């Protein structure tokens, strides 16, 4: 059982980076002049796919969306931080910090 937990941890760390194909799709969207939310949609799509494959412990679509948006911000998509009341203050601060760091 311990080995299985260790393998899950390693898989989660490996899949924390977006796939090269996803980044290319998002860049293609940016080159076409599409909005930041469209670009981020590629990352959300990837996360939903990972959850369906069982790569994450996440279950709900909301979790997939949150993970995908976080990856998009880290990859340089110019997404704003969540508006007040939509997420916790801590999450909003993290999102703002990540967006500033990716510039």
Secondary structure, 3 states (H helix, E strand, C coil): CHHHHHHHHHHHHHCCCCCHHHHHHHHHHHHCCCCHHHHHHHHHHHHHHHHHHCCCCCCCHHHHHHHHHHHHHHCCCCCCCCCECCECHHHHHHHHHHHHHHC
